[in-house]
Amino acid sequence: MASYKFHIGETVTLIPALSRNVPGGIYQVTKKLPESHGEFEYRIKSVGEVFERVARESELTKV
């Protein structure tokens, strides 16, 4: 069974897929989301934004 690669509170770099209009950069994982289309998703937040985003695990790397 697959497991999450990132943990709540961990700092990650977002490298969005080319088809998404999302700024890349440094984010913090705020919540683990269920698997969707064979891939885990996470809620992430940038210190420079007031809202959270959802990112696929393949779009994130450890800092």
Backbone torsions as a table, in degrees:
resi	resn	phi	psi	omega
1	MET	NA	137.2	-179.2
2	ALA	-71.7	153.1	177.2
3	SER	-128.9	161.0	180.0
4	TYR	-65.3	141.4	179.8
5	LYS	-88.1	-27.3	-176.4
6	PHE	-120.7	156.8	-176.3
7	HIS	-121.9	156.6	178.4
8	ILE	-58.5	133.4	-178.8
9	GLY	91.8	-11.9	-178.9
10	GLU	-74.8	142.8	177.0
11	THR	-90.4	130.7	-176.8
12	VAL	-133.4	162.5	173.1
13	THR	-105.9	130.6	177.2
14	LEU	-95.5	123.8	172.9
15	ILE	-121.5	90.6	-172.9
16	PRO	-67.7	153.0	173.8
17	ALA	-59.9	151.2	-177.8
18	LEU	-59.4	-27.7	-177.1
19	SER	-78.7	-6.1	-177.8
20	ARG	-105.4	139.8	178.4
21	ASN	-97.6	72.3	-175.9
22	VAL	-130.6	133.5	178.1
23	PRO	-71.8	131.5	175.0
24	GLY	-75.1	175.1	177.7
25	GLY	139.9	-163.0	-175.8
26	ILE	-92.0	130.8	-179.1
27	TYR	-136.9	165.9	174.9
28	GLN	-118.9	135.0	178.5
29	VAL	-72.1	125.5	-179.7
30	THR	-109.0	-21.1	-178.9
31	LYS	-162.0	142.8	172.4
32	LYS	-90.8	133.3	179.3
33	LEU	-110.0	161.0	179.3
34	PRO	-63.7	164.7	177.1
35	GLU	-65.8	139.0	178.4
36	SER	-138.2	124.1	-178.5
37	HIS	55.6	40.5	175.8
38	GLY	78.8	14.4	-176.7
39	GLU	-145.3	138.4	176.7
40	PHE	-70.2	150.6	175.8
41	GLU	-125.3	159.1	-176.9
42	TYR	-137.2	150.6	166.9
43	ARG	-90.6	132.8	-178.8
44	ILE	-131.9	155.6	-179.4
45	LYS	-140.0	135.1	174.1
46	SER	-93.4	145.5	178.4
47	VAL	-65.1	-23.1	-177.8
48	GLY	-87.9	1.2	-178.8
49	GLU	-126.5	151.8	-179.4
50	VAL	-90.7	-14.0	-177.4
51	PHE	-111.0	167.5	177.6
52	GLU	-102.6	159.8	177.8
53	ARG	-123.0	164.2	172.6
54	VAL	-110.5	132.9	-180.0
55	ALA	-132.9	145.7	174.9
56	ARG	-79.0	151.7	-178.6
57	GLU	-57.6	-34.7	-179.0
58	SER	-68.5	-15.4	179.8
59	GLU	-91.6	-4.2	-175.1
60	LEU	-113.7	145.9	172.5
61	THR	-135.1	154.5	178.1
62	LYS	-72.3	144.5	178.3
63	VAL	-80.1	NA	NA
